[in-house]
Amino acid sequence: MDFDRFDSVSKAEDGFEYHVLCAGTGRPLFDNDDDPYKDNGKPCLVIMKGREAASVRAAMHEAKKARALEVRGQEEDGGGDESKDVDFDEVHDILVKAGCAVITGFKNVNRAGKPARAKDADWFLNLNRFVGPSDHKSFVEQIASAANDRARVLGNVSTG
């Protein structure tokens, strides 16, 4: 059997499209101002890479180094206490950095009447917040989950 078809690392770099769900209802969103839940053939999509992509791992490594320097600076100033629990805002900020590393664009997602672009990832991911366990996931939680899902990049490898 040729195991190249299980190469989620290189396929993660190729990326995929993720259909965004409403953070309040969990329903798929469409570019339809009259009814954003009505399928008009224009799904709101985030174009993204998988978490295993080399470029994403490199970006996350840099973000981790920057966070470590920030924490070290706080400790030297007497402000950081890493024994404290991380709060939801800190988790959200970490997820946003990770999300910005995976998002490469959008389809049918607008910002101020213009198509959103990759540089709008931070804006998009901060439209709602991570609040902990919930039936309906914030945009940043959806992107984190999709980026970590190998099935999104490998598809059904048993048919390949």
N, C-alpha and C positions, 0 to 999 in steps of 0.2 A: 504494500500500500504506500502511495506517495503521501508523505506527511506534510508536504508543502501546503496542502489545502487547510491545514490547521495553523498556519502562520498568522496568528492574530496580531502580531507585532507589526508586520509590514502592511497588513490590511487595515489596521487602525490608522495608519498614516494616510491611507486613501480616503478615509472618512465615510460619512453617511449623513442622511437627512433624518432629523427627529421632528415628529409632529407634536407641537406644543399643546399641552392641556391647560385648561383654565385652572388657576391656583385655588379658586373658590368652589368650583363644581367638579373638577376632575374630567370635564368633557373636552374633546378635541376642539381646537379653535380654527376658524376659517377667516380669511380676509373678506368679511361681509359685515359692513357697518349696520345693516338692518337687523341681522341676527348672527352674531359671531359663532353660533353653534350649528348653523345650517350649512350643510355641505354644498358649496357652490363650485367645487372643483379647484379651489384655491386654498389649500391647507396652509396654515402658518407653520413654517418649518425653520429649524435651526440647522445649519450646515456645520458639522463638527467632526472632529477626529476622535478616535478611541483613546482611552487613557494609556494604553500600552504603546502608542506611537512614540518614536524616538524624540521627535520635536517636543511633544507634550511632556515627556519625562525630563527632558533638559530644562524646560521652562519651570517645571515644578521643583527641580533641584535648585535652581536659582532663587525661586521664591522661598524655599526652605532655608537657604543660606541667609537671605535678607531677614527673614523672621528671627533666626538665631541671633543675628547681629543686633536686631532691635531688642530682643529679650535681654541679651547680655548688657546692652546700654542701659536698660531700665534697672537691671540689678546693680550695676555700678553706681547709678544715681540713687540707689536705695528704694526704687519704686516697684520693682518686680518681685512677685512672690509666686513662683511656679507651683507651689504646693496647693494653691487655690484651684477650685474647679474652673474650667473654661466656661464662659457664659455663651448663650445662644448668639449674641452679636459677634463674638470672636469666631465661633464656628461658621457663621454666615460669611464673614470676611475671608476666611480660609477657603471656603467653597467658591466664593466669587473669583478669587485668584486662580483656582484650579479651573473654573468654568471659562474664564477669559483665555486660558491656555488651550482649550479644546475647540472653542468656537471660531469658525473660519468665515462665517457669513450667515445670511438669513434669506428666506423667500417668503413673500407675502406678509412681512412684518414691517410696519411703518413707524417712524419716529417723527413727530411734528409734520406729518403729511408727506414725508419722503421715505424711500426705502431704507431700512436699517442696514448697516454695513458691519463688518467684523469689528471695527473700532467702537461700535455701539454695544459690545458685549457687556461691559461694566454697567451701562445704563439698564439694559434688559434684565440682567441678573439681580439688580437692586430694585426692580419694580415692586417686588414683594420680598418678604424676609423669611428666613429659616426660623421656625418657632418651636421646633421639636416634633415629637410624634404627632402625626395628623393624617387623616384619610386623604386629604388633598395636598399635594406637594407644591411648594413654591417653585418658581422657574429654576432657581439655582439647584434645588434638590433634584428636579427632573433631569437637568443637564448632567449633574454628577452621576446619577444612576445610569443614564443612557451611556455615558462615556465609559463606565465600568462594565457594561454588558457586552461580553464577547460575541454573543449571538447577533448583535447588530452589525458586526464587521465580518463575522464568519458565515452568517446565514445558516442554511441547512447543509452542512458539509457532507452529510451522508449521501446526498444526491449528486455531489460534484464529481 
